């Protein structure tokens, strides 16, 4: 039996989501990515609504690493506008390396605590 990359990601994401839950005071910072874009959302799971989101599609001419850093800074600025300082990080089943780590570090530099 062969396990594919997406099978591994889905297994990790299911395990993470069983433990991570966002509230209005401490929303979930959910990350989704493709080969070209990164999507970051602040989600209140009690109300099942998105508080803020960032999509890197609009930033052309940059590498995915540069867009990850910009997305982390932008989501932290949007969180400050909504008076959110603490979040729960949901890495979406992806390993905490590369672009996910860059995004998380830049969000922390922007003022988010997790």
CNS distance restraints for C-alpha pairs under 8 A (distance, minus, plus):
assign (resid   3 and name CA) (resid   7 and name CA) 5.98 0.50 0.50
assign (resid   3 and name CA) (resid   8 and name CA) 6.90 0.50 0.50
assign (resid   4 and name CA) (resid   8 and name CA) 6.50 0.50 0.50
assign (resid   5 and name CA) (resid   9 and name CA) 6.31 0.50 0.50
assign (resid   6 and name CA) (resid  10 and name CA) 6.00 0.50 0.50
assign (resid   7 and name CA) (resid  11 and name CA) 6.14 0.50 0.50
assign (resid   8 and name CA) (resid  12 and name CA) 6.22 0.50 0.50
assign (resid   8 and name CA) (resid  93 and name CA) 7.97 0.50 0.50
assign (resid   9 and name CA) (resid  13 and name CA) 6.04 0.50 0.50
assign (resid   9 and name CA) (resid  92 and name CA) 7.80 0.50 0.50
assign (resid   9 and name CA) (resid  93 and name CA) 4.76 0.50 0.50
assign (resid   9 and name CA) (resid  94 and name CA) 5.99 0.50 0.50
assign (resid  10 and name CA) (resid  14 and name CA) 6.10 0.50 0.50
assign (resid  10 and name CA) (resid  93 and name CA) 6.21 0.50 0.50
assign (resid  11 and name CA) (resid  15 and name CA) 6.39 0.50 0.50
assign (resid  11 and name CA) (resid  93 and name CA) 7.28 0.50 0.50
assign (resid  12 and name CA) (resid  16 and name CA) 6.16 0.50 0.50
assign (resid  12 and name CA) (resid  92 and name CA) 7.85 0.50 0.50
assign (resid  12 and name CA) (resid  93 and name CA) 4.60 0.50 0.50
assign (resid  12 and name CA) (resid  94 and name CA) 7.50 0.50 0.50
assign (resid  13 and name CA) (resid  17 and name CA) 6.01 0.50 0.50
assign (resid  13 and name CA) (resid  91 and name CA) 7.82 0.50 0.50
assign (resid  13 and name CA) (resid  92 and name CA) 5.21 0.50 0.50
assign (resid  13 and name CA) (resid  93 and name CA) 3.76 0.50 0.50
assign (resid  13 and name CA) (resid  94 and name CA) 7.54 0.50 0.50
assign (resid  14 and name CA) (resid  18 and name CA) 6.32 0.50 0.50
assign (resid  14 and name CA) (resid  93 and name CA) 7.50 0.50 0.50
assign (resid  15 and name CA) (resid  19 and name CA) 7.03 0.50 0.50
assign (resid  16 and name CA) (resid  20 and name CA) 6.12 0.50 0.50
assign (resid  16 and name CA) (resid  90 and name CA) 7.08 0.50 0.50
assign (resid  16 and name CA) (resid  92 and name CA) 7.56 0.50 0.50
assign (resid  16 and name CA) (resid  93 and name CA) 6.98 0.50 0.50
assign (resid  17 and name CA) (resid  21 and name CA) 7.24 0.50 0.50
assign (resid  17 and name CA) (resid  90 and name CA) 7.45 0.50 0.50
assign (resid  20 and name CA) (resid  28 and name CA) 7.49 0.50 0.50
assign (resid  20 and name CA) (resid  88 and name CA) 6.94 0.50 0.50
assign (resid  20 and name CA) (resid  89 and name CA) 7.82 0.50 0.50
assign (resid  20 and name CA) (resid  90 and name CA) 6.86 0.50 0.50
assign (resid  21 and name CA) (resid  27 and name CA) 7.65 0.50 0.50
assign (resid  21 and name CA) (resid  28 and name CA) 6.39 0.50 0.50
assign (resid  21 and name CA) (resid  45 and name CA) 6.42 0.50 0.50
assign (resid  21 and name CA) (resid  88 and name CA) 7.39 0.50 0.50
assign (resid  22 and name CA) (resid  26 and name CA) 5.79 0.50 0.50
assign (resid  22 and name CA) (resid  27 and name CA) 4.07 0.50 0.50
assign (resid  22 and name CA) (resid  28 and name CA) 4.33 0.50 0.50
assign (resid  22 and name CA) (resid  43 and name CA) 6.41 0.50 0.50
assign (resid  22 and name CA) (resid  44 and name CA) 5.19 0.50 0.50
assign (resid  22 and name CA) (resid  45 and name CA) 5.11 0.50 0.50
assign (resid  22 and name CA) (resid  46 and name CA) 7.20 0.50 0.50
assign (resid  22 and name CA) (resid  87 and name CA) 7.58 0.50 0.50
assign (resid  22 and name CA) (resid  88 and name CA) 6.50 0.50 0.50
assign (resid  23 and name CA) (resid  27 and name CA) 4.83 0.50 0.50
assign (resid  23 and name CA) (resid  28 and name CA) 7.32 0.50 0.50
assign (resid  23 and name CA) (resid  43 and name CA) 7.84 0.50 0.50
assign (resid  23 and name CA) (resid  44 and name CA) 4.94 0.50 0.50
assign (resid  23 and name CA) (resid  45 and name CA) 5.86 0.50 0.50
assign (resid  23 and name CA) (resid  46 and name CA) 5.85 0.50 0.50
assign (resid  24 and name CA) (resid  44 and name CA) 5.39 0.50 0.50
assign (resid  24 and name CA) (resid  46 and name CA) 7.42 0.50 0.50
assign (resid  25 and name CA) (resid  84 and name CA) 6.99 0.50 0.50
assign (resid  25 and name CA) (resid  86 and name CA) 7.52 0.50 0.50
assign (resid  26 and name CA) (resid  44 and name CA) 7.96 0.50 0.50
assign (resid  26 and name CA) (resid  84 and name CA) 7.26 0.50 0.50
assign (resid  26 and name CA) (resid  85 and name CA) 7.83 0.50 0.50
assign (resid  26 and name CA) (resid  86 and name CA) 5.36 0.50 0.50
assign (resid  26 and name CA) (resid  87 and name CA) 4.73 0.50 0.50
assign (resid  26 and name CA) (resid  88 and name CA) 6.50 0.50 0.50
assign (resid  27 and name CA) (resid  42 and name CA) 5.89 0.50 0.50
assign (resid  27 and name CA) (resid  43 and name CA) 5.36 0.50 0.50
assign (resid  27 and name CA) (resid  44 and name CA) 5.08 0.50 0.50
assign (resid  27 and name CA) (resid  45 and name CA) 7.47 0.50 0.50
assign (resid  27 and name CA) (resid  86 and name CA) 7.50 0.50 0.50
assign (resid  27 and name CA) (resid  87 and name CA) 5.08 0.50 0.50
assign (resid  27 and name CA) (resid  88 and name CA) 6.14 0.50 0.50
assign (resid  28 and name CA) (resid  41 and name CA) 7.73 0.50 0.50
assign (resid  28 and name CA) (resid  42 and name CA) 5.50 0.50 0.50
assign (resid  28 and name CA) (resid  43 and name CA) 5.05 0.50 0.50
assign (resid  28 and name CA) (resid  44 and name CA) 6.56 0.50 0.50
assign (resid  28 and name CA) (resid  45 and name CA) 7.60 0.50 0.50
assign (resid  28 and name CA) (resid  87 and name CA) 5.67 0.50 0.50
assign (resid  28 and name CA) (resid  88 and name CA) 4.68 0.50 0.50
assign (resid  28 and name CA) (resid  89 and name CA) 5.95 0.50 0.50
assign (resid  28 and name CA) (resid  90 and name CA) 6.42 0.50 0.50
assign (resid  29 and name CA) (resid  40 and name CA) 6.82 0.50 0.50
assign (resid  29 and name CA) (resid  41 and name CA) 5.63 0.50 0.50
assign (resid  29 and name CA) (resid  42 and name CA) 4.73 0.50 0.50
assign (resid  29 and name CA) (resid  43 and name CA) 6.56 0.50 0.50
assign (resid  29 and name CA) (resid  87 and name CA) 6.16 0.50 0.50
assign (resid  29 and name CA) (resid  88 and name CA) 5.83 0.50 0.50
assign (resid  29 and name CA) (resid  89 and name CA) 4.89 0.50 0.50
assign (resid  29 and name CA) (resid  90 and name CA) 5.64 0.50 0.50
assign (resid  29 and name CA) (resid  91 and name CA) 7.95 0.50 0.50
assign (resid  30 and name CA) (resid  40 and name CA) 5.68 0.50 0.50
assign (resid  30 and name CA) (resid  41 and name CA) 5.18 0.50 0.50
assign (resid  30 and name CA) (resid  42 and name CA) 6.43 0.50 0.50
assign (resid  30 and name CA) (resid  43 and name CA) 7.25 0.50 0.50
assign (resid  30 and name CA) (resid  89 and name CA) 6.51 0.50 0.50
assign (resid  30 and name CA) (resid  90 and name CA) 4.71 0.50 0.50
assign (resid  30 and name CA) (resid  91 and name CA) 6.18 0.50 0.50
assign (resid  30 and name CA) (resid  92 and name CA) 6.47 0.50 0.50
assign (resid  31 and name CA) (resid  38 and name CA) 7.23 0.50 0.50
assign (resid  31 and name CA) (resid  39 and name CA) 5.88 0.50 0.50
assign (resid  31 and name CA) (resid  40 and name CA) 4.74 0.50 0.50
assign (resid  31 and name CA) (resid  41 and name CA) 6.70 0.50 0.50
assign (resid  31 and name CA) (resid  90 and name CA) 6.37 0.50 0.50
assign (resid  31 and name CA) (resid  91 and name CA) 5.31 0.50 0.50
assign (resid  31 and name CA) (resid  92 and name CA) 5.54 0.50 0.50
assign (resid  31 and name CA) (resid 100 and name CA) 7.88 0.50 0.50
assign (resid  32 and name CA) (resid  38 and name CA) 5.87 0.50 0.50
assign (resid  32 and name CA) (resid  39 and name CA) 5.11 0.50 0.50
assign (resid  32 and name CA) (resid  40 and name CA) 6.48 0.50 0.50
assign (resid  32 and name CA) (resid  91 and name CA) 7.61 0.50 0.50
assign (resid  32 and name CA) (resid  92 and name CA) 6.08 0.50 0.50
assign (resid  33 and name CA) (resid  37 and name CA) 5.77 0.50 0.50
assign (resid  33 and name CA) (resid  38 and name CA) 4.33 0.50 0.50
assign (resid  33 and name CA) (resid  39 and name CA) 6.04 0.50 0.50
assign (resid  34 and name CA) (resid  38 and name CA) 6.41 0.50 0.50
assign (resid  36 and name CA) (resid  57 and name CA) 7.83 0.50 0.50
assign (resid  36 and name CA) (resid  64 and name CA) 6.59 0.50 0.50
assign (resid  37 and name CA) (resid  55 and name CA) 7.19 0.50 0.50
assign (resid  37 and name CA) (resid  56 and name CA) 5.52 0.50 0.50
assign (resid  37 and name CA) (resid  57 and name CA) 5.86 0.50 0.50
assign (resid  37 and name CA) (resid  64 and name CA) 6.94 0.50 0.50
assign (resid  37 and name CA) (resid  67 and name CA) 7.95 0.50 0.50
assign (resid  38 and name CA) (resid  55 and name CA) 6.10 0.50 0.50
assign (resid  38 and name CA) (resid  56 and name CA) 5.67 0.50 0.50
assign (resid  38 and name CA) (resid  57 and name CA) 7.85 0.50 0.50
assign (resid  38 and name CA) (resid  64 and name CA) 7.94 0.50 0.50
assign (resid  38 and name CA) (resid  67 and name CA) 7.68 0.50 0.50
assign (resid  38 and name CA) (resid  68 and name CA) 6.73 0.50 0.50
assign (resid  38 and name CA) (resid  71 and name CA) 7.74 0.50 0.50
assign (resid  39 and name CA) (resid  53 and name CA) 7.23 0.50 0.50
assign (resid  39 and name CA) (resid  54 and name CA) 5.74 0.50 0.50
assign (resid  39 and name CA) (resid  55 and name CA) 4.64 0.50 0.50
assign (resid  39 and name CA) (resid  56 and name CA) 6.63 0.50 0.50
assign (resid  40 and name CA) (resid  53 and name CA) 5.50 0.50 0.50
assign (resid  40 and name CA) (resid  54 and name CA) 5.20 0.50 0.50
assign (resid  40 and name CA) (resid  55 and name CA) 6.65 0.50 0.50
assign (resid  40 and name CA) (resid  71 and name CA) 7.25 0.50 0.50
assign (resid  40 and name CA) (resid  75 and name CA) 7.25 0.50 0.50
assign (resid  41 and name CA) (resid  50 and name CA) 6.66 0.50 0.50
assign (resid  41 and name CA) (resid  51 and name CA) 7.42 0.50 0.50
assign (resid  41 and name CA) (resid  52 and name CA) 5.73 0.50 0.50
assign (resid  41 and name CA) (resid  53 and name CA) 4.18 0.50 0.50
assign (resid  41 and name CA) (resid  54 and name CA) 6.49 0.50 0.50
assign (resid  41 and name CA) (resid  75 and name CA) 7.78 0.50 0.50
assign (resid  42 and name CA) (resid  50 and name CA) 5.83 0.50 0.50
assign (resid  42 and name CA) (resid  51 and name CA) 5.30 0.50 0.50
assign (resid  42 and name CA) (resid  52 and name CA) 5.19 0.50 0.50
assign (resid  42 and name CA) (resid  53 and name CA) 6.22 0.50 0.50
assign (resid  42 and name CA) (resid  79 and name CA) 7.90 0.50 0.50
assign (resid  43 and name CA) (resid  48 and name CA) 7.12 0.50 0.50
assign (resid  43 and name CA) (resid  49 and name CA) 5.89 0.50 0.50
assign (resid  43 and name CA) (resid  50 and name CA) 4.45 0.50 0.50
assign (resid  43 and name CA) (resid  51 and name CA) 5.63 0.50 0.50
assign (resid  43 and name CA) (resid  52 and name CA) 7.44 0.50 0.50
assign (resid  44 and name CA) (resid  48 and name CA) 5.73 0.50 0.50
assign (resid  44 and name CA) (resid  49 and name CA) 5.54 0.50 0.50
assign (resid  44 and name CA) (resid  50 and name CA) 6.28 0.50 0.50
assign (resid  44 and name CA) (resid  51 and name CA) 6.80 0.50 0.50
assign (resid  45 and name CA) (resid  49 and name CA) 6.73 0.50 0.50
assign (resid  52 and name CA) (resid  75 and name CA) 7.37 0.50 0.50
assign (resid  52 and name CA) (resid  78 and name CA) 6.66 0.50 0.50
assign (resid  52 and name CA) (resid  79 and name CA) 7.25 0.50 0.50
assign (resid  53 and name CA) (resid  75 and name CA) 6.80 0.50 0.50
assign (resid  54 and name CA) (resid  71 and name CA) 6.26 0.50 0.50
assign (resid  54 and name CA) (resid  74 and name CA) 7.14 0.50 0.50
assign (resid  54 and name CA) (resid  75 and name CA) 6.30 0.50 0.50
assign (resid  55 and name CA) (resid  71 and name CA) 7.43 0.50 0.50
assign (resid  56 and name CA) (resid  67 and name CA) 6.21 0.50 0.50
assign (resid  56 and name CA) (resid  68 and name CA) 7.85 0.50 0.50
assign (resid  56 and name CA) (resid  71 and name CA) 6.71 0.50 0.50
assign (resid  59 and name CA) (resid  67 and name CA) 7.11 0.50 0.50
assign (resid  62 and name CA) (resid  66 and name CA) 6.04 0.50 0.50
assign (resid  62 and name CA) (resid  67 and name CA) 6.43 0.50 0.50
assign (resid  63 and name CA) (resid  67 and name CA) 6.31 0.50 0.50
assign (resid  64 and name CA) (resid  68 and name CA) 6.01 0.50 0.50
assign (resid  64 and name CA) (resid  99 and name CA) 7.30 0.50 0.50
assign (resid  65 and name CA) (resid  69 and name CA) 6.43 0.50 0.50
assign (resid  65 and name CA) (resid  98 and name CA) 7.80 0.50 0.50
assign (resid  65 and name CA) (resid  99 and name CA) 5.59 0.50 0.50
assign (resid  65 and name CA) (resid 102 and name CA) 7.18 0.50 0.50
assign (resid  66 and name CA) (resid  70 and name CA) 6.28 0.50 0.50
assign (resid  67 and name CA) (resid  71 and name CA) 5.99 0.50 0.50
assign (resid  68 and name CA) (resid  72 and name CA) 6.29 0.50 0.50
assign (resid  68 and name CA) (resid  99 and name CA) 5.87 0.50 0.50
assign (resid  68 and name CA) (resid 100 and name CA) 7.42 0.50 0.50
assign (resid  68 and name CA) (resid 102 and name CA) 6.30 0.50 0.50
assign (resid  68 and name CA) (resid 103 and name CA) 4.96 0.50 0.50
assign (resid  69 and name CA) (resid  73 and name CA) 6.41 0.50 0.50
assign (resid  69 and name CA) (resid 102 and name CA) 5.78 0.50 0.50
assign (resid  69 and name CA) (resid 103 and name CA) 5.07 0.50 0.50
assign (resid  69 and name CA) (resid 106 and name CA) 5.56 0.50 0.50
assign (resid  69 and name CA) (resid 107 and name CA) 7.95 0.50 0.50
assign (resid  70 and name CA) (resid  74 and name CA) 6.07 0.50 0.50
assign (resid  70 and name CA) (resid 103 and name CA) 7.80 0.50 0.50
assign (resid  70 and name CA) (resid 106 and name CA) 7.70 0.50 0.50
assign (resid  71 and name CA) (resid  75 and name CA) 6.02 0.50 0.50
assign (resid  71 and name CA) (resid 103 and name CA) 6.68 0.50 0.50
assign (resid  72 and name CA) (resid  76 and name CA) 6.23 0.50 0.50
assign (resid  72 and name CA) (resid 102 and name CA) 7.91 0.50 0.50
assign (resid  72 and name CA) (resid 103 and name CA) 4.73 0.50 0.50
assign (resid  72 and name CA) (resid 104 and name CA) 6.41 0.50 0.50
assign (resid  72 and name CA) (resid 105 and name CA) 7.57 0.50 0.50
assign (resid  72 and name CA) (resid 106 and name CA) 4.99 0.50 0.50
assign (resid  72 and name CA) (resid 107 and name CA) 4.26 0.50 0.50
assign (resid  72 and name CA) (resid 110 and name CA) 7.55 0.50 0.50
assign (resid  73 and name CA) (resid  77 and name CA) 6.29 0.50 0.50
assign (resid  73 and name CA) (resid 106 and name CA) 5.62 0.50 0.50
assign (resid  73 and name CA) (resid 107 and name CA) 5.31 0.50 0.50
assign (resid  73 and name CA) (resid 109 and name CA) 7.60 0.50 0.50
assign (resid  73 and name CA) (resid 110 and name CA) 5.49 0.50 0.50
assign (resid  74 and name CA) (resid  78 and name CA) 6.23 0.50 0.50
assign (resid  74 and name CA) (resid 107 and name CA) 7.97 0.50 0.50
assign (resid  75 and name CA) (resid  79 and name CA) 6.04 0.50 0.50
assign (resid  75 and name CA) (resid 107 and name CA) 6.95 0.50 0.50
assign (resid  76 and name CA) (resid  80 and name CA) 6.23 0.50 0.50
assign (resid  76 and name CA) (resid 107 and name CA) 5.39 0.50 0.50
assign (resid  76 and name CA) (resid 108 and name CA) 7.76 0.50 0.50
assign (resid  76 and name CA) (resid 110 and name CA) 5.32 0.50 0.50
assign (resid  76 and name CA) (resid 111 and name CA) 6.34 0.50 0.50
assign (resid  76 and name CA) (resid 112 and name CA) 5.98 0.50 0.50
assign (resid  77 and name CA) (resid  81 and name CA) 6.45 0.50 0.50
assign (resid  77 and name CA) (resid 110 and name CA) 6.80 0.50 0.50
assign (resid  78 and name CA) (resid  82 and name CA) 6.47 0.50 0.50
assign (resid  79 and name CA) (resid  83 and name CA) 6.14 0.50 0.50
assign (resid  79 and name CA) (resid  84 and name CA) 5.02 0.50 0.50
assign (resid  79 and name CA) (resid  85 and name CA) 6.85 0.50 0.50
assign (resid  79 and name CA) (resid 112 and name CA) 7.86 0.50 0.50
assign (resid  80 and name CA) (resid  84 and name CA) 5.53 0.50 0.50
assign (resid  80 and name CA) (resid  85 and name CA) 6.61 0.50 0.50
assign (resid  80 and name CA) (resid 111 and name CA) 7.92 0.50 0.50
assign (resid  84 and name CA) (resid 112 and name CA) 7.85 0.50 0.50
assign (resid  85 and name CA) (resid 111 and name CA) 6.74 0.50 0.50
assign (resid  85 and name CA) (resid 112 and name CA) 5.07 0.50 0.50
assign (resid  85 and name CA) (resid 113 and name CA) 6.08 0.50 0.50
assign (resid  86 and name CA) (resid 112 and name CA) 5.75 0.50 0.50
assign (resid  86 and name CA) (resid 113 and name CA) 4.69 0.50 0.50
assign (resid  86 and name CA) (resid 114 and name CA) 6.13 0.50 0.50
assign (resid  87 and name CA) (resid 112 and name CA) 6.88 0.50 0.50
assign (resid  87 and name CA) (resid 113 and name CA) 6.21 0.50 0.50
assign (resid  87 and name CA) (resid 114 and name CA) 5.57 0.50 0.50
assign (resid  88 and name CA) (resid 114 and name CA) 5.87 0.50 0.50
assign (resid  89 and name CA) (resid 114 and name CA) 6.50 0.50 0.50
assign (resid  91 and name CA) (resid  95 and name CA) 7.51 0.50 0.50
assign (resid  91 and name CA) (resid  96 and name CA) 7.32 0.50 0.50
assign (resid  91 and name CA) (resid 100 and name CA) 7.14 0.50 0.50
assign (resid  94 and name CA) (resid 100 and name CA) 7.51 0.50 0.50
assign (resid  95 and name CA) (resid 100 and name CA) 7.50 0.50 0.50
assign (resid  96 and name CA) (resid 100 and name CA) 5.75 0.50 0.50
assign (resid  96 and name CA) (resid 101 and name CA) 5.47 0.50 0.50
assign (resid  97 and name CA) (resid 101 and name CA) 5.03 0.50 0.50
assign (resid  97 and name CA) (resid 102 and name CA) 7.86 0.50 0.50
assign (resid  98 and name CA) (resid 102 and name CA) 6.30 0.50 0.50
assign (resid  99 and name CA) (resid 103 and name CA) 6.06 0.50 0.50
assign (resid 100 and name CA) (resid 104 and name CA) 6.21 0.50 0.50
assign (resid 101 and name CA) (resid 105 and name CA) 6.04 0.50 0.50
assign (resid 102 and name CA) (resid 106 and name CA) 6.15 0.50 0.50
assign (resid 103 and name CA) (resid 107 and name CA) 6.15 0.50 0.50
assign (resid 104 and name CA) (resid 108 and name CA) 6.22 0.50 0.50
assign (resid 105 and name CA) (resid 109 and name CA) 6.23 0.50 0.50
assign (resid 106 and name CA) (resid 110 and name CA) 6.16 0.50 0.50
assign (resid 107 and name CA) (resid 111 and name CA) 6.62 0.50 0.50
assign (resid 107 and name CA) (resid 112 and name CA) 5.81 0.50 0.50
assign (resid 108 and name CA) (resid 112 and name CA) 4.80 0.50 0.50
assign (resid 108 and name CA) (resid 113 and name CA) 6.07 0.50 0.50
assign (resid 108 and name CA) (resid 114 and name CA) 7.60 0.50 0.50
